[in-house]
């Protein structure tokens, strides 16, 4: 089943990162040497998606500029190394791939953001990537999920094992215990108290949806936080459509959280061929003080 369209909800305020995100979108903050949103886009491209849909706030035009804008610098004044870097930056989006941008007038929840993309999704199945969830893996989490997708009328959401004490930060799923790999959902709850969490499997920001999710999102009322919650739409859909949970292979960094963002920067910087070794030596010396 061919999947072409992927939605990036990037309209959030990024208030946990104020004042850094007062004028700069959180998704444009760098992890090592690339903005967070570029990792998400590269994951989608690597999984074979060719239509990228960004649901953004009107103040976040720098995201559009990053992918659509061309750096025009006098090449004769650049070294060969800088020319190569310039060309690479101008080719983030390869030929044959389209970027489309649609505005969410106010942040009314993840479900509401996805609904804004309905005119561009049409009647096709689609994926959703939350750039806040940076996943380091040999095969990207989304590509793993695409490999499991074989039914136009079902959906797949990614999950990871969490400490139940952290359940108030996640959508928590209940699954059919008889399933393996693709685990069939029996229920999903948005940010339950630990005592009410049905399992220790928390939802992470990678989804593949059948198109019917849009109709369910249109019907639900405002939920937790007075927002249109994607979790509520998924829960409504369970009565008529199969939804599966997939525990991906990889390490997830919560870059919507300051500590998670710092951890990701350290881990990705340590892998850098140019300065990773120097950073490792610095950290060792710093820990000895």
C-alpha positions as CSV (number, residue, x, y, z in Angstrom):
1,X,0.0,0.0,0.0
2,X,1.7,3.2,-1.2
3,X,2.0,6.0,1.2
4,X,2.8,9.5,-0.2
5,X,1.6,12.1,2.2
6,X,3.1,13.0,5.6
7,X,1.9,15.8,8.0
8,X,4.2,17.8,10.2
9,X,2.2,19.7,12.9
10,X,4.5,22.6,13.7
11,X,2.1,25.3,14.9
12,X,2.8,25.0,18.7
13,X,4.0,28.0,20.7
14,X,7.1,26.2,22.1
15,X,6.4,28.0,25.4
16,X,8.6,25.5,27.4
17,X,11.6,27.0,25.6
18,X,10.8,30.7,26.1
19,X,12.6,33.1,25.7
20,X,14.6,31.1,23.0
21,X,11.4,30.5,21.0
22,X,9.9,34.0,21.3
23,X,10.9,34.7,17.7
24,X,12.4,31.4,16.6
25,X,10.2,28.3,16.1
26,X,11.1,25.5,18.4
27,X,11.4,23.2,15.4
28,X,14.2,25.4,14.1
29,X,16.4,25.0,17.2
30,X,19.5,23.0,16.3
31,X,20.4,19.5,17.3
32,X,24.2,19.5,16.7
33,X,24.3,21.2,13.2
34,X,20.7,20.8,11.9
35,X,17.3,22.2,13.0
36,X,15.0,19.7,14.6
37,X,12.5,19.8,11.8
38,X,15.1,18.8,9.2
39,X,15.6,15.5,11.0
40,X,11.9,14.8,10.8
41,X,11.8,15.7,7.1
42,X,14.8,13.5,6.3
43,X,13.1,10.6,8.1
44,X,10.0,11.1,5.9
45,X,12.1,11.3,2.8
46,X,14.0,8.2,3.7
47,X,10.7,6.3,4.3
48,X,9.6,7.2,0.7
49,X,7.2,10.0,1.3
50,X,6.9,12.6,-1.6
51,X,4.3,15.1,-0.3
52,X,5.2,17.0,2.8
53,X,2.5,19.0,4.5
54,X,3.4,21.5,7.2
55,X,0.7,22.7,9.5
56,X,2.2,25.9,10.9
57,X,1.5,29.2,12.7
58,X,1.8,32.3,10.6
59,X,4.7,33.4,12.7
60,X,6.8,30.3,11.7
61,X,7.7,31.3,8.1
62,X,11.3,30.5,8.8
63,X,10.4,26.8,8.5
64,X,9.2,27.4,5.0
65,X,12.2,29.5,4.2
66,X,14.5,26.7,5.4
67,X,13.1,24.2,2.9
68,X,12.0,26.4,0.1
69,X,14.5,29.3,0.2
70,X,17.7,29.2,-1.8
71,X,20.9,30.7,-0.4
72,X,22.3,32.9,-3.1
73,X,25.9,33.7,-2.3
74,X,28.6,34.7,-4.7
75,X,30.2,31.4,-5.4
76,X,33.5,32.8,-6.6
77,X,34.2,34.1,-3.1
78,X,33.7,30.7,-1.4
79,X,36.1,27.8,-0.8
80,X,35.3,24.5,-2.4
81,X,34.2,23.2,1.0
82,X,31.8,26.0,1.5
83,X,30.5,25.6,-2.1
84,X,29.7,22.0,-1.3
85,X,27.9,22.9,1.9
86,X,25.9,25.6,0.1
87,X,24.8,23.2,-2.6
88,X,23.8,20.6,0.1
89,X,21.7,23.2,1.9
90,X,19.9,24.1,-1.3
91,X,19.1,20.5,-2.0
92,X,17.4,19.4,1.3
93,X,14.2,18.7,-0.6
94,X,15.0,16.5,-3.7
95,X,13.3,16.8,-7.1
96,X,10.0,15.0,-7.2
97,X,9.1,16.0,-3.6
98,X,6.6,18.8,-2.8
99,X,6.3,20.9,0.3
100,X,2.9,22.4,1.1
101,X,2.1,24.8,3.9
102,X,-1.2,25.4,5.6
103,X,-1.8,27.7,8.6
104,X,-3.5,26.7,11.9
105,X,-5.1,30.0,13.1
106,X,-4.8,29.0,16.8
107,X,-3.2,26.1,18.6
108,X,-6.3,23.9,19.5
109,X,-4.6,20.6,19.8
110,X,-2.9,17.9,17.7
111,X,-6.2,16.6,16.4
112,X,-7.2,20.1,15.3
113,X,-3.8,20.6,13.6
114,X,-4.2,17.4,11.6
115,X,-7.7,18.4,10.5
116,X,-6.3,21.6,8.9
117,X,-4.4,19.4,6.4
118,X,-7.6,17.6,5.3
119,X,-7.9,19.6,2.0
120,X,-4.4,18.5,1.0
121,X,-4.7,14.9,2.3
122,X,-7.9,14.3,0.2
123,X,-9.0,10.6,0.6
124,X,-5.5,9.1,1.0
125,X,-3.9,7.4,4.0
126,X,-1.2,9.5,5.5
127,X,1.6,9.6,8.1
128,X,2.2,12.1,10.9
129,X,5.5,13.0,12.4
130,X,6.0,15.0,15.5
131,X,9.4,16.7,15.3
132,X,9.6,16.9,19.1
133,X,10.2,13.2,19.1
134,X,13.7,12.7,17.7
135,X,14.3,9.0,17.2
136,X,17.9,7.7,16.7
137,X,17.8,4.3,15.0
138,X,19.5,2.3,12.3
139,X,16.3,2.1,10.3
140,X,14.1,5.1,11.0
141,X,11.0,4.5,13.1
142,X,8.7,5.7,10.3
143,X,10.4,3.4,7.7
144,X,9.9,0.5,10.2
145,X,6.2,1.3,10.3
146,X,5.8,1.7,6.6
147,X,7.2,-1.9,6.3
148,X,4.3,-3.1,8.4
149,X,1.6,-1.2,6.7
150,X,-0.5,-3.4,4.5
151,X,-4.2,-2.5,5.1
152,X,-5.6,0.8,3.8
153,X,-8.4,0.6,6.4
154,X,-6.2,0.2,9.5
155,X,-3.7,2.5,11.3
156,X,-0.4,2.1,13.1
157,X,0.9,4.2,16.0
158,X,4.4,4.0,17.5
159,X,4.8,3.3,21.2
160,X,7.6,2.8,23.7
161,X,7.8,1.3,27.2
162,X,7.7,4.1,29.9
163,X,7.9,4.4,33.6
164,X,4.2,4.4,34.7
165,X,4.9,7.4,36.9
166,X,5.4,9.4,33.6
167,X,2.0,8.4,32.2
168,X,0.6,11.9,32.7
169,X,2.8,13.0,29.8
170,X,1.7,10.4,27.3
171,X,-1.2,8.8,25.5
172,X,-1.3,5.3,27.0
173,X,-2.5,2.2,25.1
174,X,-4.2,-1.0,26.1
175,X,-3.4,-3.9,23.8
176,X,-4.6,-7.4,22.9
177,X,-2.0,-9.4,24.8
178,X,-2.1,-12.2,22.2
179,X,-0.5,-9.9,19.5
180,X,3.2,-9.5,18.7
181,X,5.1,-6.9,16.7
182,X,1.9,-5.2,15.5
183,X,-0.2,-5.1,18.7
184,X,-3.9,-4.6,18.3
185,X,-5.2,-1.7,20.4
186,X,-8.2,-2.2,22.6
187,X,-8.1,1.3,24.2
188,X,-6.1,4.5,24.4
189,X,-6.2,7.2,27.1
190,X,-4.7,10.7,27.0
191,X,-2.4,11.4,29.9
192,X,-3.9,9.2,32.6
193,X,-2.8,9.2,36.3
194,X,-0.4,6.4,36.9
195,X,-3.0,4.4,38.9
196,X,-5.4,4.6,35.9
197,X,-2.8,3.8,33.2
198,X,-3.8,0.6,31.4
199,X,-0.2,-0.4,30.5
200,X,3.3,1.0,30.4
201,X,3.2,1.6,26.6
202,X,3.2,5.3,25.8
203,X,2.5,6.8,22.4
204,X,5.4,8.4,20.5
205,X,5.1,10.9,17.7
206,X,5.0,8.6,14.6
207,X,1.6,7.6,13.1
208,X,0.3,6.0,9.9
209,X,-3.5,6.7,9.6
210,X,-6.3,5.4,7.4
211,X,-8.2,8.4,6.0
212,X,-11.2,7.7,8.2
213,X,-9.4,9.2,11.2
214,X,-10.3,12.7,9.8
215,X,-14.1,12.0,10.1
216,X,-13.7,10.9,13.7
217,X,-11.6,14.0,14.5
218,X,-14.4,16.1,13.0
219,X,-17.0,14.5,15.3
220,X,-15.2,14.6,18.7
221,X,-15.6,17.5,21.1
222,X,-12.9,19.4,23.0
223,X,-11.0,17.1,25.4
224,X,-8.1,17.4,27.8
225,X,-6.7,21.0,27.9
226,X,-9.8,22.2,26.0
227,X,-8.2,20.9,22.8
228,X,-9.2,18.5,20.0
229,X,-7.1,15.6,21.1
230,X,-5.8,13.1,18.5
231,X,-6.0,10.4,21.2
232,X,-9.8,10.9,21.5
233,X,-10.1,10.5,17.7
234,X,-8.2,7.3,17.7
235,X,-10.3,6.0,20.6
236,X,-13.5,6.7,18.7
237,X,-12.2,4.9,15.6
238,X,-11.4,1.7,17.5
239,X,-15.1,0.6,17.4
240,X,-15.0,0.3,13.6
241,X,-11.4,0.2,12.4
242,X,-8.3,-1.7,13.5
243,X,-5.5,0.3,15.1
244,X,-2.2,-1.3,15.9
245,X,0.6,-0.2,18.2
246,X,4.2,-0.8,17.1
247,X,7.1,-0.8,19.5
248,X,9.9,0.7,17.4
249,X,13.6,-0.1,17.5
250,X,15.6,3.0,18.4
251,X,16.3,5.6,21.1
252,X,13.8,8.4,21.5
253,X,14.7,11.9,22.7
254,X,11.9,14.2,23.9
255,X,13.1,17.4,22.4
256,X,9.9,19.2,23.5
257,X,11.5,19.1,27.0
258,X,14.7,21.1,27.8
259,X,16.6,18.2,29.3
260,X,15.6,15.9,26.5
261,X,16.7,18.5,24.0
262,X,20.1,18.9,25.7
263,X,20.6,15.1,25.8
264,X,19.9,14.8,22.1
265,X,22.4,17.6,21.4
266,X,25.1,15.8,23.3
267,X,24.4,12.4,21.8
268,X,24.3,13.6,18.2
269,X,27.3,15.9,18.7
270,X,29.3,12.9,20.1
271,X,28.7,11.1,16.8
272,X,30.0,14.0,14.7
273,X,33.1,13.0,12.7
274,X,34.7,16.5,13.1
275,X,34.2,17.5,16.7
276,X,32.7,14.4,18.4
277,X,36.1,13.3,19.7
278,X,37.0,16.7,21.1
279,X,33.6,16.9,22.8
280,X,34.0,13.4,24.4
281,X,37.4,14.5,25.8
282,X,35.9,17.7,27.1
283,X,33.1,15.9,28.8
284,X,35.5,13.4,30.5
285,X,37.6,16.3,31.8
286,X,34.6,18.2,32.9
287,X,33.3,15.3,35.0
288,X,36.6,15.0,36.8
289,X,36.3,18.5,38.2
